[in-house]
Amino acid sequence: MIINIPLNFDEKAIEEKVGEQVQDEFEKRVKELVHDAIENRYGWHTSDREGMSSIVRDVVREEISKEFKDQIMNDAAERLAKNLGNTKKAKAIKKVVQDE
């Protein structure tokens, strides 16, 4: 004996529900990964937000220093030379050289 039972599935509702569950699970997993990354690298911060800010600052600082490395080095050398030139010893040496 064969019994036919008509089944009516609302595929759109099923897709939406599964999609919501997948999205919720994905967001939960991403939050866990971010939290773990912050804890491992920046565990001393009081919040995930503060830790994430530190990570972003570090990345930006690193990128800027890579991009402008030569300019930063030249500016630092100029400042150092200027500061050293203003010391008493440097002024004394200049005076001796000029007197000769």
C-alpha positions in Angstrom: 0.0 0.0 0.0 1.4 3.4 -1.0 0.4 6.5 0.8 0.9 9.8 -0.8 1.3 12.7 1.6 1.5 16.1 0.0 4.3 18.2 1.6 4.3 21.9 1.1 7.7 23.6 1.9 8.2 27.3 1.9 11.6 27.3 0.4 12.0 31.0 0.8 11.3 30.9 4.5 13.7 28.0 5.0 16.5 29.9 3.0 15.9 33.0 5.1 16.1 31.1 8.4 19.2 29.2 7.4 20.7 32.4 6.1 20.1 34.1 9.4 21.6 31.3 11.4 24.7 31.2 9.1 25.1 34.9 9.4 24.7 34.8 13.2 27.2 32.0 13.5 29.6 33.8 11.2 29.4 37.0 13.2 29.9 35.1 16.4 33.0 33.3 15.1 34.5 36.6 13.7 34.0 38.3 17.1 35.7 35.3 18.9 38.6 35.4 16.4 39.1 39.2 16.9 38.8 38.9 20.6 41.4 36.0 20.6 43.8 38.0 18.4 43.5 41.0 20.6 44.0 39.0 23.8 47.1 37.2 22.3 48.8 40.4 21.1 47.3 43.1 23.2 46.0 41.3 26.3 46.7 44.2 28.6 43.9 46.4 27.1 40.7 46.9 29.0 38.4 46.3 26.1 38.4 44.7 22.6 37.8 48.2 21.1 40.9 49.5 22.8 42.9 46.5 21.6 41.6 46.9 18.1 42.6 50.6 18.1 46.1 49.6 19.0 46.3 47.1 16.2 45.1 49.7 13.7 47.5 52.3 15.0 50.4 49.9 14.7 49.5 48.9 11.1 49.1 52.6 10.1 52.3 53.6 11.8 54.1 50.7 10.1 52.7 51.6 6.6 53.5 55.3 7.0 57.1 54.5 8.1 57.6 52.2 5.1 56.2 54.8 2.7 58.1 57.8 4.1 61.2 56.1 5.4 63.7 58.1 3.4 62.0 61.4 4.1 61.8 60.6 7.9 65.5 59.7 7.9 66.5 62.9 6.1 64.4 65.1 8.4 65.8 63.3 11.5 69.4 63.8 10.2 68.8 67.5 9.6 67.3 68.0 13.1 70.2 66.1 14.7 72.7 68.1 12.8 71.0 71.4 13.8 70.8 70.4 17.5 74.4 69.2 17.6 75.4 72.5 15.9 73.8 74.5 18.6 75.7 72.8 21.5 78.5 74.6 23.3 81.2 72.2 22.0 80.1 72.7 18.4 80.1 76.4 18.8 83.6 76.3 20.3 84.8 74.2 17.4 83.3 76.7 14.9 85.0 79.5 16.6 88.4 77.8 16.5 88.0 76.9 12.9 86.9 80.5 12.0 89.9 82.0 14.0 92.4 80.0 11.9 
